[in-house]
Amino acid sequence: MSTSPEAISPGLPWFAAPPCPAGTGETDRIARLVSQAREGCHDAYADLIGHHRDRIYRFCLGWTGNPEDAEELCQDVFVRAYSALPRYQGETHFAAWLFRIARNRCHDHHRSRARRDASKNQCLESSGVTGFRAPGLPPDQNAADSEEIARLRQAITALPERLREVLVLCGLEGFSQDECAALLGCTRRAVEGRLYRARLELAEKLGRVRGSDERGPAAEN
């Protein structure tokens, strides 16, 4: 796999291709589901979770580098979003609103890593949704790809926070730089600069990890 700054989305399962922009019909469908969910329709909210779950999970995984933590955070995002639905007025796209909640939760998780609260196993029954499962690798995924994914997670997690979130949003989740700037509350130019630095650092870290693996343990004399 190339580790050049331009090549940051290899064809591996964790790095799913950025979704195509939603058309008018899809946007209208999401708006209807949001309206129904706000009126207490659990099935509508379950559909919203199904539509956005994988992207929110990947975002949390990019932040934490830990599948279990990412699943926990992802569940919490949708619980909190359900509670906050009455305050959502459609001022931003629903997906952007969810990502903002996810970003805040990831910040909180990072700050309080050492002291997990007792609600980490909170279920989704209050929102009418149960049986959440994070997307995983297909059963026939070979070991080489699994190792590569682990290296990528490690390298992304090691990036500084400001670079990591821009890389995940733009590089992995397909947000435009303008959308990312609005979500993070900064300028487009700042996003562009952070994204460039993130790509450089990621390429450097991946090269360093691969070089270490190729050298292997020091030979005994």
Stockholm file with secondary structure:
# STOCKHOLM 1.0

chainA/1-221         MSTSPEAISPGLPWFAAPPCPAGTGETDRIARLVSQAREGCHDAYADLIGHHRDRIYRFCLGWTGNPEDAEELCQDVFVRAYSALPRYQGETHFAAWLFRIARNRCHDHHRSRARRDASKNQCLESSGVTGFRAPGLPPDQNAADSEEIARLRQAITALPERLREVLVLCGLEGFSQDECAALLGCTRRAVEGRLYRARLELAEKLGRVRGSDERGPAAEN
#=GR chainA/1-221 SS CCCSTTCCCCSSTTSCCCCCCCCHHHHHHHHHHHHHHHTTCHHHHHHHHHHHHHHHHHHHHHHHSCHHHHHHHHHHHHHHHHHHGGGCCSSSCHHHHHHHHHHHHHHHHHHTTTCCCGGGGCCSGGGTCCCCCCCCCCTTCCHHHHHHHHHHHHHHHTSCHHHHHHIIIIIITCCCHHHHHHHHTSCHHHHHHHHHHHHHHHHHHHHHHHHHHHHCSCCCC
#=GC SS_cons         CCCSTTCCCCSSTTSCCCCCCCCHHHHHHHHHHHHHHHTTCHHHHHHHHHHHHHHHHHHHHHHHSCHHHHHHHHHHHHHHHHHHGGGCCSSSCHHHHHHHHHHHHHHHHHHTTTCCCGGGGCCSGGGTCCCCCCCCCCTTCCHHHHHHHHHHHHHHHTSCHHHHHHIIIIIITCCCHHHHHHHHTSCHHHHHHHHHHHHHHHHHHHHHHHHHHHHCSCCCC
//
